[in-house]
């Protein structure tokens, strides 16, 4: 899952394979300052259960 916090940091949360998420890892700092939304493009891999969160 990708999530952006109010400070503009973009975080990646990998799945743990048991329905929970692993510890987050930073992808970018000050990301998307000119954007007001993050939009998913759909199910790229054909798996079920993808979602998008805005923190």
The first five atom37 places (N, CA, C, CB, O) and aatype in JSON, in Angstrom:
{
  "aatype": [20, 20, 20, 20, 20, 20, 20, 20, 20, 20, 20, 20, 20, 20, 20, 20, 20, 20, 20, 20, 20, 20, 20, 20, 20, 20, 20, 20, 20, 20, 20, 20, 20, 20, 20, 20, 20, 20, 20, 20, 20, 20, 20, 20, 20, 20, 20, 20, 20, 20, 20, 20, 20, 20, 20],
  "atom_mask": [
    [1, 1, 1, 1, 1],
    [1, 1, 1, 1, 1],
    [1, 1, 1, 1, 1],
    [1, 1, 1, 1, 1],
    [1, 1, 1, 1, 1],
    [1, 1, 1, 1, 1],
    [1, 1, 1, 1, 1],
    [1, 1, 1, 1, 1],
    [1, 1, 1, 1, 1],
    [1, 1, 1, 1, 1],
    [1, 1, 1, 1, 1],
    [1, 1, 1, 1, 1],
    [1, 1, 1, 1, 1],
    [1, 1, 1, 1, 1],
    [1, 1, 1, 1, 1],
    [1, 1, 1, 1, 1],
    [1, 1, 1, 1, 1],
    [1, 1, 1, 1, 1],
    [1, 1, 1, 1, 1],
    [1, 1, 1, 1, 1],
    [1, 1, 1, 1, 1],
    [1, 1, 1, 1, 1],
    [1, 1, 1, 1, 1],
    [1, 1, 1, 1, 1],
    [1, 1, 1, 1, 1],
    [1, 1, 1, 1, 1],
    [1, 1, 1, 1, 1],
    [1, 1, 1, 1, 1],
    [1, 1, 1, 1, 1],
    [1, 1, 1, 1, 1],
    [1, 1, 1, 1, 1],
    [1, 1, 1, 1, 1],
    [1, 1, 1, 1, 1],
    [1, 1, 1, 1, 1],
    [1, 1, 1, 1, 1],
    [1, 1, 1, 1, 1],
    [1, 1, 1, 1, 1],
    [1, 1, 1, 1, 1],
    [1, 1, 1, 1, 1],
    [1, 1, 1, 1, 1],
    [1, 1, 1, 1, 1],
    [1, 1, 1, 1, 1],
    [1, 1, 1, 1, 1],
    [1, 1, 1, 1, 1],
    [1, 1, 1, 1, 1],
    [1, 1, 1, 1, 1],
    [1, 1, 1, 1, 1],
    [1, 1, 1, 1, 1],
    [1, 1, 1, 1, 1],
    [1, 1, 1, 1, 1],
    [1, 1, 1, 1, 1],
    [1, 1, 1, 1, 1],
    [1, 1, 1, 1, 1],
    [1, 1, 1, 1, 1],
    [1, 1, 1, 1, 1]
  ],
  "atom_positions": [
    [[0.84, -1.13, 0.0], [0.0, 0.0, 0.0], [0.91, 1.22, 0.0], [-0.97, -0.02, 1.2], [1.97, 1.2, 0.61]],
    [[0.49, 2.28, -0.68], [1.18, 3.57, -0.62], [0.3, 4.55, 0.13], [1.53, 4.1, -2.05], [-0.91, 4.57, -0.06]],
    [[0.92, 5.35, 0.98], [0.19, 6.35, 1.75], [1.05, 7.59, 1.89], [-0.22, 5.81, 3.14], [2.27, 7.5, 2.03]],
    [[0.41, 8.75, 1.83], [1.11, 10.03, 2.0], [0.62, 10.67, 3.28], [0.89, 10.98, 0.76], [-0.59, 10.8, 3.48]],
    [[1.53, 11.09, 4.15], [1.12, 11.75, 5.39], [1.02, 13.26, 5.17], [2.11, 11.44, 6.54], [1.35, 13.75, 4.09]],
    [[0.57, 13.99, 6.17], [0.35, 15.43, 6.04], [1.63, 16.2, 5.78], [-0.31, 15.96, 7.28], [1.58, 17.3, 5.22]],
    [[2.77, 15.66, 6.17], [4.06, 16.32, 5.92], [4.54, 16.13, 4.49], [5.11, 15.79, 6.89], [5.54, 16.73, 4.09]],
    [[3.84, 15.3, 3.7], [4.22, 15.06, 2.32], [5.14, 13.88, 2.13], [4.86, 16.26, 1.77], [5.68, 13.7, 1.03]],
    [[5.33, 13.07, 3.15], [6.17, 11.88, 3.02], [5.33, 10.74, 2.45], [6.78, 11.47, 4.4], [4.23, 10.46, 2.94]],
    [[5.84, 10.09, 1.42], [5.17, 8.97, 0.8], [5.74, 7.69, 1.4], [5.33, 8.99, -0.76], [6.96, 7.47, 1.37]],
    [[4.87, 6.85, 1.95], [5.29, 5.61, 2.62], [4.77, 4.4, 1.86], [4.77, 5.58, 4.07], [3.69, 4.42, 1.27]],
    [[5.56, 3.33, 1.89], [5.14, 2.04, 1.32], [4.94, 1.06, 2.47], [6.19, 1.49, 0.29], [5.8, 0.92, 3.34]],
    [[3.81, 0.39, 2.46], [3.51, -0.66, 3.44], [3.39, -1.96, 2.67], [2.19, -0.35, 4.25], [2.44, -2.14, 1.9]],
    [[4.32, -2.89, 2.87], [4.25, -4.2, 2.23], [3.34, -5.11, 3.03], [5.66, -4.82, 2.1], [3.25, -4.99, 4.26]],
    [[2.68, -6.02, 2.35], [1.86, -7.02, 3.03], [2.74, -8.08, 3.66], [0.88, -7.66, 2.06], [3.8, -8.42, 3.15]],
    [[2.27, -8.61, 4.79], [3.02, -9.64, 5.51], [2.6, -11.05, 5.08], [2.82, -9.48, 7.01], [3.2, -12.04, 5.51]],
    [[1.57, -11.15, 4.23], [1.12, -12.46, 3.78], [0.11, -13.11, 4.69], [2.29, -13.36, 3.63], [-0.35, -14.22, 4.4]],
    [[-0.24, -12.46, 5.78], [-1.21, -13.02, 6.73], [-2.37, -12.04, 7.0], [-0.52, -13.38, 8.04], [-3.07, -12.18, 8.0]],
    [[-2.55, -11.06, 6.12], [-3.62, -10.09, 6.29], [-3.19, -8.83, 7.02], [-4.74, -10.71, 7.02], [-3.98, -7.9, 7.17]],
    [[-1.94, -8.78, 7.48], [-1.44, -7.59, 8.16], [-0.36, -6.93, 7.3], [-0.88, -7.94, 9.58], [0.03, -7.46, 6.26]],
    [[0.12, -5.8, 7.75], [1.15, -5.06, 7.02], [2.46, -5.08, 7.79], [0.71, -3.62, 6.76], [2.47, -5.09, 9.02]],
    [[3.56, -5.08, 7.05], [4.88, -4.98, 7.66], [5.15, -3.53, 8.04], [5.98, -5.51, 6.68], [4.33, -2.65, 7.78]],
    [[6.28, -3.28, 8.65], [6.7, -1.93, 9.03], [6.84, -1.08, 7.77], [8.04, -1.96, 9.85], [7.36, -1.56, 6.76]],
    [[6.39, 0.16, 7.83], [6.44, 1.03, 6.67], [7.87, 1.43, 6.31], [5.61, 2.27, 6.91], [8.76, 1.43, 7.16]],
    [[8.07, 1.76, 5.03], [9.37, 2.26, 4.59], [9.14, 3.52, 3.76], [10.15, 1.17, 3.78], [8.18, 3.6, 2.98]],
    [[10.02, 4.5, 3.92], [9.88, 5.79, 3.24], [10.25, 5.64, 1.77], [10.77, 6.87, 3.91], [11.27, 5.05, 1.43]],
    [[9.39, 6.18, 0.91], [9.65, 6.17, -0.53], [10.19, 7.54, -0.97], [8.36, 5.81, -1.31], [11.2, 7.6, -1.67]],
    [[9.52, 8.62, -0.57], [9.93, 9.98, -0.91], [9.59, 10.92, 0.24], [9.26, 10.46, -2.22], [8.65, 10.67, 1.0]],
    [[10.35, 11.99, 0.36], [10.02, 13.09, 1.27], [9.48, 14.24, 0.43], [11.26, 13.54, 2.12], [9.86, 14.39, -0.74]],
    [[8.61, 15.05, 1.0], [8.04, 16.22, 0.33], [7.48, 15.84, -1.03], [9.09, 17.32, 0.18], [7.74, 16.51, -2.03]],
    [[6.71, 14.77, -1.07], [6.16, 14.25, -2.31], [4.77, 14.83, -2.56], [6.1, 12.73, -2.28], [3.95, 14.91, -1.65]],
    [[4.53, 15.23, -3.78], [3.19, 15.62, -4.2], [2.71, 16.94, -3.65], [2.25, 14.6, -3.82], [1.51, 17.1, -3.43]],
    [[3.6, 17.89, -3.43], [3.2, 19.19, -2.9], [2.18, 19.91, -3.76], [4.39, 20.05, -2.73], [1.4, 20.71, -3.25]],
    [[2.18, 19.65, -5.05], [1.23, 20.31, -5.95], [-0.01, 19.47, -6.21], [1.91, 20.63, -7.26], [-0.88, 19.88, -6.98]],
    [[-0.11, 18.29, -5.6], [-1.26, 17.41, -5.79], [-2.22, 17.52, -4.61], [-0.81, 15.94, -5.98], [-1.8, 17.83, -3.5]],
    [[-3.5, 17.28, -4.87], [-4.47, 17.25, -3.78], [-5.13, 15.89, -3.63], [-5.53, 18.3, -4.01], [-6.04, 15.73, -2.81]],
    [[-4.67, 14.9, -4.41], [-5.24, 13.55, -4.33], [-4.23, 12.53, -4.86], [-6.57, 13.46, -5.12], [-3.38, 12.85, -5.68]],
    [[-4.35, 11.3, -4.37], [-3.61, 10.16, -4.9], [-4.66, 9.21, -5.43], [-2.67, 9.48, -3.8], [-5.58, 8.84, -4.7]],
    [[-4.54, 8.79, -6.68], [-5.56, 7.97, -7.31], [-4.93, 6.68, -7.79], [-6.24, 8.72, -8.48], [-3.91, 6.69, -8.48]],
    [[-5.54, 5.56, -7.44], [-5.08, 4.26, -7.92], [-5.51, 4.04, -9.35], [-5.6, 3.13, -7.02], [-6.54, 4.56, -9.77]],
    [[-4.74, 3.27, -10.1], [-5.05, 3.03, -11.52], [-5.8, 1.71, -11.73], [-3.77, 3.03, -12.34], [-6.08, 1.34, -12.86]],
    [[-6.11, 1.02, -10.67], [-6.8, -0.25, -10.8], [-5.91, -1.4, -10.38], [-7.27, -0.45, -12.21], [-4.83, -1.2, -9.83]],
    [[-6.37, -2.58, -10.64], [-5.66, -3.8, -10.25], [-4.66, -4.17, -11.34], [-6.64, -4.95, -9.99], [-5.03, -4.8, -12.33]],
    [[-3.41, -3.79, -11.15], [-2.37, -4.01, -12.16], [-1.96, -5.48, -12.23], [-1.15, -3.14, -11.86], [-1.69, -5.99, -13.32]],
    [[-1.91, -6.17, -11.09], [-1.37, -7.53, -11.05], [-2.42, -8.62, -11.11], [-0.57, -7.7, -9.81], [-2.08, -9.79, -11.24]],
    [[-3.71, -8.27, -11.01], [-4.75, -9.28, -11.04], [-5.06, -9.87, -9.67], [-4.36, -10.36, -11.97], [-5.92, -10.74, -9.56]],
    [[-4.37, -9.42, -8.63], [-4.64, -9.9, -7.29], [-5.87, -9.18, -6.74], [-3.42, -9.68, -6.36], [-6.3, -8.16, -7.28]],
    [[-6.41, -9.71, -5.68], [-7.58, -9.11, -5.04], [-7.14, -8.45, -3.73], [-8.68, -10.19, -4.79], [-6.21, -8.92, -3.08]],
    [[-7.81, -7.37, -3.35], [-7.56, -6.8, -2.03], [-6.67, -5.57, -2.0], [-6.98, -7.81, -1.18], [-6.21, -5.18, -0.93]],
    [[-6.42, -4.96, -3.15], [-5.61, -3.74, -3.16], [-6.46, -2.58, -2.65], [-5.07, -3.44, -4.58], [-7.66, -2.53, -2.91]],
    [[-5.85, -1.66, -1.96], [-6.55, -0.47, -1.53], [-5.59, 0.68, -1.38], [-7.29, -0.73, -0.22], [-4.37, 0.5, -1.39]],
    [[-6.13, 1.88, -1.24], [-5.35, 3.1, -1.16], [-5.79, 3.85, 0.08], [-5.51, 3.96, -2.44], [-6.99, 3.97, 0.33]],
    [[-4.84, 4.37, 0.85], [-5.18, 5.12, 2.05], [-4.51, 6.48, 2.01], [-4.77, 4.35, 3.33], [-3.39, 6.62, 1.52]],
    [[-5.19, 7.46, 2.53], [-4.63, 8.79, 2.68], [-4.56, 9.07, 4.16], [-5.47, 9.87, 1.93], [-5.6, 9.07, 4.83]],
    [[-3.37, 9.31, 4.68], [-3.2, 9.55, 6.11], [-3.32, 11.0, 6.43], [-1.88, 9.02, 6.58], [-3.2, 11.38, 7.6]]
  ]
}
